[in-house]
């Protein structure tokens, strides 16, 4: 982390209780993307915060493996807790075979099938009776929630994690580009995009929620160091598409404004050209 910054403030966009400000049962940003985008995919969620979106991708969108990474270790600790909360509130599988043999197996194996019901039980049950234990991972369940989900603490634009070596089918960067841009400068932002391109497999997808230039003003008011950094920036969010195309991406889809209030932003889906 950079020196001279006020560690008591969310100077990396590492807001605690962020999702209390934009609560959801199903995140509208994910709903705006192609329905089968994450199915069977290995996904990296950069700047995952407390893991709400990361858990949803792992549980409800068919991803085979999801890695959430954030620079703030306390947020990663909260993300692991969120994983347990989501698991404990998950309902019975709706795709169970109705034969007697499979039905009995389903009753003893909560992973049997592939379509668990999210938010089935109220979180108050876990608060009253404790969270449900997570069964050991098996060959049959390793690609299913919650075993398909991992969290790591890292400054990912400048620090590798073990999963990078195998690569990803999808990289997600929600509400993040502003913070990468301010802390790493114009050249650092370009290197960030190049690094994403490098870890994506051929034909992979990059999901970007670019924050508006106007939103940079709030970060500048937060800390004098951030103000100094932001004042030296030349690139603007409207330049990002050109930069990404120069890296090798093509824009596949732009949703237009998604979300409510101050969180209304476009979600841009880029594809890595096959090589």
Backbone torsions as a table, in degrees:
resi	resn	phi	psi	omega
1	UNK	NA	150.8	-176.9
2	UNK	-70.7	148.1	178.1
3	UNK	-85.3	160.7	177.7
4	UNK	84.1	-4.4	-179.4
5	UNK	-89.5	150.6	177.5
6	UNK	-78.1	106.7	-175.6
7	UNK	-70.8	-9.7	178.5
8	UNK	-84.9	-5.3	-179.9
9	UNK	-113.7	154.8	179.7
10	UNK	-77.9	64.2	-172.6
11	UNK	-73.1	-8.7	175.1
12	UNK	-108.7	14.0	-173.3
13	UNK	76.3	13.7	-176.7
14	UNK	-86.5	64.2	-179.5
15	UNK	-71.7	129.4	173.3
16	UNK	-85.4	146.3	-175.5
17	UNK	58.5	31.8	-178.4
18	UNK	-57.9	-40.4	-174.4
19	UNK	-81.6	-3.6	168.7
20	UNK	-72.6	-19.8	178.5
21	UNK	-88.6	-22.5	177.5
22	UNK	-137.4	63.2	-176.9
23	UNK	-66.4	152.4	-179.1
24	UNK	-159.0	154.8	167.6
25	UNK	-94.3	-37.8	174.8
26	UNK	-134.5	120.4	-174.0
27	UNK	-66.7	126.5	-175.4
28	UNK	-64.6	-24.8	178.6
29	UNK	-68.1	-38.9	176.9
30	UNK	-71.2	-37.3	-179.5
31	UNK	-65.0	-25.6	-178.9
32	UNK	-78.1	-12.7	-178.2
33	UNK	-88.9	162.5	177.7
34	UNK	-53.4	136.6	-171.0
35	UNK	-57.4	-37.1	-174.9
36	UNK	-100.2	15.0	-173.8
37	UNK	-57.5	-43.0	-172.7
38	UNK	-91.6	-5.8	-172.5
39	UNK	-62.0	120.9	178.4
40	UNK	73.4	8.5	-171.9
41	UNK	-94.0	155.4	167.1
42	UNK	-96.0	123.5	-168.3
43	UNK	-123.1	137.3	171.5
44	UNK	-112.6	123.4	177.5
45	UNK	-108.4	104.2	-176.2
46	UNK	-88.5	133.2	-176.4
47	UNK	71.0	47.7	-170.6
48	UNK	-73.0	-11.1	179.9
49	UNK	57.9	-130.2	-176.9
50	UNK	-87.7	10.6	169.4
51	UNK	83.0	14.6	-178.0
52	UNK	-64.7	-50.8	179.5
53	UNK	-66.5	-40.3	-179.1
54	UNK	-59.1	-44.2	178.4
55	UNK	-64.2	-39.9	-179.6
56	UNK	-64.3	-42.0	178.0
57	UNK	-60.8	-43.3	-177.2
58	UNK	-70.3	-36.4	-175.1
59	UNK	-87.1	-43.0	-165.4
60	UNK	-114.4	-4.7	-175.3
61	UNK	-117.6	11.5	170.1
62	UNK	76.9	14.0	178.8
63	UNK	-68.1	143.4	-179.9
64	UNK	-85.1	-27.2	177.2
65	UNK	-154.6	135.4	-178.4
66	UNK	-133.9	131.2	177.6
67	UNK	-120.4	122.2	175.2
68	UNK	-103.3	134.5	-178.8
69	UNK	-132.0	139.8	178.0
70	UNK	-148.3	150.1	-178.9
71	UNK	-72.3	-21.1	-174.7
72	UNK	-98.4	112.0	-178.1
73	UNK	-63.4	-31.4	179.4
74	UNK	-69.6	-32.8	174.9
75	UNK	-68.9	-36.8	177.2
76	UNK	-65.3	-38.5	175.5
77	UNK	-60.6	-41.8	177.8
78	UNK	-66.4	-32.9	179.4
79	UNK	-66.7	-40.8	176.0
80	UNK	-61.5	-38.4	177.3
81	UNK	-67.1	-38.0	177.6
82	UNK	-61.9	-40.7	176.2
83	UNK	-54.5	-45.1	-180.0
84	UNK	-67.4	-39.0	178.6
85	UNK	-63.1	-46.2	-179.0
86	UNK	-64.1	-40.7	176.9
87	UNK	-61.4	-42.8	-176.6
88	UNK	-69.5	-26.0	-179.1
89	UNK	-94.3	-1.0	-178.4
90	UNK	-70.9	136.6	-178.8
91	UNK	-90.2	-178.9	-179.8
92	UNK	-62.7	155.5	178.7
93	UNK	-72.4	131.3	-179.5
94	UNK	-90.2	-4.5	-176.1
95	UNK	-105.6	19.8	-177.6
96	UNK	-66.7	142.1	173.0
97	UNK	-66.1	135.2	-175.7
98	UNK	-86.0	-1.1	176.7
99	UNK	-65.4	153.6	-176.2
100	UNK	-58.3	-42.4	-177.1
101	UNK	-64.5	-48.7	-179.4
102	UNK	-68.2	-34.5	-179.5
103	UNK	-63.8	-43.1	178.1
104	UNK	-64.8	-39.2	178.5
105	UNK	-64.4	-38.6	-179.6
106	UNK	-64.5	-38.0	-178.3
107	UNK	-66.0	-25.0	179.4
108	UNK	-99.6	-10.2	-177.4
109	UNK	-130.4	101.5	-176.7
110	UNK	-67.5	-9.9	179.6
111	UNK	-91.0	-9.6	-174.4
112	UNK	-61.5	126.3	-176.3
113	UNK	98.0	-166.2	-172.8
114	UNK	-142.0	4.4	-176.1
115	UNK	-129.0	69.5	176.0
116	UNK	-65.2	154.7	-179.4
117	UNK	-95.4	115.3	178.8
118	UNK	-74.5	154.4	175.9
119	UNK	54.3	36.4	-178.4
120	UNK	-77.8	-45.0	178.4
121	UNK	-102.1	141.8	178.4
122	UNK	-66.5	147.1	-179.9
123	UNK	-63.2	-19.7	179.1
124	UNK	-62.6	-27.6	178.0
125	UNK	-63.0	-43.8	179.1
126	UNK	-66.5	-36.3	178.3
127	UNK	-66.2	-33.9	-177.9
128	UNK	-82.2	-45.5	-171.8
129	UNK	-109.8	-5.1	-177.7
130	UNK	94.3	157.8	179.8
131	UNK	-72.9	150.7	177.1
132	UNK	-69.8	140.9	175.7
133	UNK	-68.0	146.3	177.8
134	UNK	-92.5	120.1	-179.5
135	UNK	-62.8	156.9	177.7
136	UNK	-60.7	148.9	177.8
137	UNK	-72.8	141.9	175.6
138	UNK	-128.1	174.7	178.6
139	UNK	-60.7	-33.9	-178.6
140	UNK	-77.5	-25.2	-173.4
141	UNK	-109.9	-3.2	-173.7
142	UNK	-65.5	-22.6	178.3
143	UNK	-98.2	10.4	-178.5
144	UNK	-115.1	153.4	178.0
145	UNK	-64.9	137.8	5.7
146	UNK	-96.0	2.8	-175.6
147	UNK	-73.5	-14.6	179.2
148	UNK	-87.2	10.6	-172.8
149	UNK	-124.0	130.3	179.0
150	UNK	-135.3	147.4	176.0
151	UNK	-123.2	145.7	178.7
152	UNK	-140.0	146.2	174.1
153	UNK	-95.4	120.7	179.5
154	UNK	-168.4	150.1	169.2
155	UNK	-86.8	80.1	-165.5
156	UNK	-57.4	-37.2	178.7
157	UNK	-59.0	-23.1	-176.3
158	UNK	-123.5	6.0	-173.7
159	UNK	-147.8	125.8	-179.9
160	UNK	-78.2	157.2	171.1
161	UNK	-123.5	158.9	-173.6
162	UNK	-56.1	-34.5	-176.1
163	UNK	-69.9	-15.8	-178.6
164	UNK	-61.0	-32.4	-174.1
165	UNK	-61.0	-38.1	-178.8
166	UNK	-80.9	-19.3	178.7
167	UNK	85.1	172.4	-175.3
168	UNK	-132.5	154.0	172.8
169	UNK	-86.0	-30.8	-177.6
170	UNK	-142.0	137.2	170.6
171	UNK	-119.6	130.8	-179.1
172	UNK	-112.5	134.1	175.5
173	UNK	-136.0	87.6	178.6
174	UNK	-93.3	133.5	173.7
175	UNK	51.2	44.5	-171.1
176	UNK	-129.9	-31.9	-168.9
177	UNK	-57.6	-37.1	179.8
178	UNK	-59.0	-43.5	-175.6
179	UNK	-72.2	-38.3	175.1
180	UNK	-62.6	-43.0	-177.0
181	UNK	-64.1	-48.9	-177.7
182	UNK	-63.5	-46.0	-173.7
183	UNK	-76.7	-28.7	-174.2
184	UNK	-111.4	-5.0	178.0
185	UNK	76.7	179.0	-179.9
186	UNK	-59.3	-47.8	-178.5
187	UNK	-66.6	-36.5	178.8
188	UNK	-66.6	-35.4	176.8
189	UNK	-65.2	-43.4	178.2
190	UNK	-61.8	-42.1	177.8
191	UNK	-63.8	-35.3	175.8
192	UNK	-60.6	-46.6	178.2
193	UNK	-64.4	-38.6	178.7
194	UNK	-66.3	-37.5	179.2
195	UNK	-66.5	-39.6	175.9
196	UNK	-62.2	-44.3	178.4
197	UNK	-59.1	-39.9	-176.9
198	UNK	-67.0	-35.7	-176.9
199	UNK	-88.1	-9.9	177.0
200	UNK	-80.2	139.7	173.9
201	UNK	-73.1	157.5	178.4
202	UNK	-53.0	131.5	-177.9
203	UNK	82.4	3.1	-178.3
204	UNK	-70.8	170.3	-174.6
205	UNK	-120.3	143.4	174.0
206	UNK	-118.6	119.3	-179.4
207	UNK	-102.9	115.3	-174.2
208	UNK	-121.5	132.3	172.0
209	UNK	-112.4	86.9	-176.8
210	UNK	-71.7	135.0	176.6
211	UNK	-87.5	146.3	-176.1
212	UNK	-68.6	156.1	177.4
213	UNK	-61.9	-33.3	179.4
214	UNK	-60.9	-31.0	-178.7
215	UNK	-71.7	-17.1	178.0
216	UNK	-64.2	-26.7	-177.7
217	UNK	-61.3	-37.3	179.2
218	UNK	-64.1	-40.5	178.1
219	UNK	-65.5	-38.5	-179.9
220	UNK	-64.3	-33.9	178.8
221	UNK	-75.0	-18.9	-175.7
222	UNK	-71.8	-37.6	-171.7
223	UNK	-154.5	138.8	-177.7
224	UNK	-65.0	-32.9	178.0
225	UNK	-65.9	-42.7	177.1
226	UNK	-62.1	-38.7	179.4
227	UNK	-61.5	-44.8	179.6
228	UNK	-62.5	-42.7	179.8
229	UNK	-63.8	-47.7	-175.8
230	UNK	-66.6	-32.6	-178.8
231	UNK	-65.8	-20.1	-179.5
232	UNK	-91.6	1.2	-176.6
233	UNK	-80.3	139.1	178.0
234	UNK	-107.6	-35.0	-179.1
235	UNK	-73.6	151.7	177.0
236	UNK	-125.4	157.1	-179.7
237	UNK	-53.9	-31.0	178.4
238	UNK	-68.1	-11.7	176.5
239	UNK	-87.7	-11.2	-170.3
240	UNK	-61.3	-40.6	-178.5
241	UNK	-60.6	-44.0	179.3
242	UNK	-62.3	-41.6	179.1
243	UNK	-63.6	-46.0	-178.2
244	UNK	-65.2	-37.6	176.5
245	UNK	-66.0	-34.6	175.5
246	UNK	-66.6	-30.8	177.3
247	UNK	-71.0	-31.2	-179.7
248	UNK	132.2	3.1	178.6
249	UNK	-85.7	158.1	167.6
250	UNK	-124.9	141.0	179.2
251	UNK	-76.6	118.8	-177.9
252	UNK	-95.5	-33.8	-176.9
253	UNK	-160.7	140.1	171.4
254	UNK	-130.0	122.7	-167.9
255	UNK	-78.8	-20.4	-165.3
256	UNK	79.9	177.6	-174.4
257	UNK	-57.3	129.9	177.6
258	UNK	-128.1	140.1	178.6
259	UNK	107.2	-170.0	-175.9
260	UNK	-130.7	154.4	174.6
261	UNK	57.3	-133.4	-179.3
262	UNK	-73.3	-3.0	-179.4
263	UNK	-100.8	14.8	178.4
264	UNK	-78.7	109.1	179.7
265	UNK	-143.2	156.8	175.1
266	UNK	-78.2	146.5	174.0
267	UNK	-109.7	119.5	-176.1
268	UNK	-106.3	128.6	-179.6
269	UNK	-108.8	113.7	179.3
270	UNK	-106.2	149.6	176.9
271	UNK	-116.7	139.7	173.0
272	UNK	-81.8	126.1	179.4
273	UNK	-60.2	138.1	-180.0
274	UNK	-68.2	136.3	179.6
275	UNK	-125.4	NA	NA
